């Protein structure tokens, strides 16, 4: 089911670091699927969107405003959302 919020395979295979972050966010994808990454600020405004098929993805955030962001990662069958802080 798309959008399941349980402990699905995607959430077991995605690692986001560092948290808190300063200059970059690294997303490790242990699945063999393409993923879509969306990042939203606290107001719900989308500040980033891209798709990746790589195991490691690095997103530069050094010039973003400091605060809390939400990362939504989707493999087009399910999704996982995580909070990240930028210092």
C-alpha positions in Angstrom: 0.0 0.0 0.0 1.4 3.4 -1.0 2.0 5.7 1.9 2.2 3.1 4.7 3.7 4.5 7.8 4.7 1.2 9.4 8.2 -0.1 9.6 8.4 -0.9 5.9 11.4 -2.1 3.8 12.2 1.4 2.7 12.6 2.7 6.2 14.8 -0.2 7.1 17.1 0.5 4.1 17.5 4.3 4.2 20.1 6.1 6.4 20.3 9.9 6.7 23.3 11.5 8.3 24.6 13.6 9.9 21.8 14.8 12.1 22.2 17.6 13.0 23.7 18.7 9.7 25.7 21.7 8.8 27.1 21.6 5.2 25.5 18.5 3.7 23.1 15.7 4.2 24.1 12.2 3.0 21.4 9.7 2.2 22.4 6.0 1.9 20.0 3.8 -0.1 20.5 0.1 0.5 17.5 -0.8 -1.7 17.9 -1.6 -5.4 15.1 0.8 -6.2 15.2 4.4 -7.5 14.1 6.9 -4.8 12.6 10.3 -4.9 13.7 12.8 -2.3 11.7 15.8 -1.2 12.7 18.2 1.6 10.3 20.6 3.2 10.9 23.5 5.7 8.7 24.0 8.8 6.1 25.9 6.8 5.6 23.0 4.5 7.3 24.7 1.6 9.2 22.3 -0.6 12.8 23.4 -0.8 14.4 20.4 -2.6 13.3 17.6 -4.9 15.2 15.1 -6.9 15.3 11.4 -7.9 18.3 9.1 -7.4 19.3 5.6 -8.4 22.6 5.7 -6.5 23.6 4.0 -3.2 24.9 7.2 -1.7 23.5 10.7 -2.4 24.9 13.9 -1.0 22.8 17.1 -0.8 24.6 20.4 -0.1 22.7 22.4 2.5 25.4 24.8 3.7 23.6 27.9 2.4 20.1 26.9 3.7 18.5 28.6 6.7 19.2 26.9 10.0 16.3 25.1 11.5 14.2 21.9 11.2 13.4 20.3 7.9 11.5 17.1 6.9 12.9 14.7 4.4 10.4 12.5 2.5 11.9 9.6 0.6 9.8 7.5 -1.7 10.5 4.4 -3.7 7.2 4.9 -5.6 5.5 2.1 -3.5 6.0 3.4 0.0 7.6 6.4 1.7 9.4 7.3 4.9 9.6 10.8 6.4 12.4 11.9 8.8 13.2 15.1 10.6 16.6 16.7 10.3 18.1 19.7 12.0 20.4 22.2 10.2 22.8 24.0 12.6 
